[in-house]
């Protein structure tokens, strides 16, 4: 019956209609609009969109301790990975990766979006090994380990990816931010070349 499908407002309007005229009223189209619901819907959508843009796209269980939305280098460096790096580690959505990679200017995202890398030239062998040892201590403490390449006795490249899931997770970016806090004795010539190319110069 059509009367059973009427919205609440329409049914309420029948309470003042005499019984004799009820069926006639039911069979007439009764305008029933709820304009207030439209802004409420859009408000809900805007809140959800705002939450996503503020970093809520991070999958639950990405790290042991999350600092803020892990959007800045400082927030990422303050996170605790806690060994959360295995086949159950959630993959970080690509939009979330792009949201955060700008806070790590020394790191480059691979073309396939599965690896972030950083390369530099140390002043000498001792400086290169000193960096690797300091990075090793951080990696052991966090339970997440990078791939390290030392070539030409002082050129260092670090690759970060969560191998168990074949791509990037939040721990990769967190470890990158922690690695960036290591003080490094760089090659003066390499720093000069960076400046000449208008590339970002490392802070540490």
C-alpha positions, 0 to 999 in steps of 0.5 A: 500500500502506498500509505505504508511508504509515506515518510514520518512527516506525511504520516503525522499530517494525517493525524489532523485529517478526518477518517473519511478523508484519510484515504483521499489524503494518502493518495495525494502526493504530500511534499516532504523535504528535510533540507536540514539533512542535506547540510548535515550530510555534507558536514559529515563528508567534510569532516571525513575528508578533513580527517583523511587530509590530516593524516588519518589515512595511516592504517591501524597497527602501523607502528607501536607508538604514533606521534600526532599524524606523523606528518612532519619529520619531528613527528615521524622521528618521535614515533616508535616502530616497536618491531612492527615490520612483517607480513602483517604490517599494513602497507601505507597508501600512496597518497599518505606516502606523498603527504609525508615524503616532502618532510624528508627532503633527503629521501627519494621515492622510487618510480614504482613507489616501493622504496625510498632512498638516500645517498650522500658522500661522507668526508672519508671512510671513518665518517661513512662507517661512523654513520653506518654504525649509528644507523645500525644502533637505531635500526636495532632499537626500532626492530626495522633494518634498511639496506645499506650500500657503501661504494667508493669507500665513502659514498653511502646509499640507504634503501628503505622498504618493508620487504615482507609486504613488497612496498612501503609502510609507515615504519620506513618513513619513521626510520628515515626520519630517525636516520636524518637525525644522525650527525654526518661529516660530509664531503665538502666537495659534495656539499658544494655540488649540492648548493650549485645544483640548488638541491637541499643540503642536509641539516645534520 
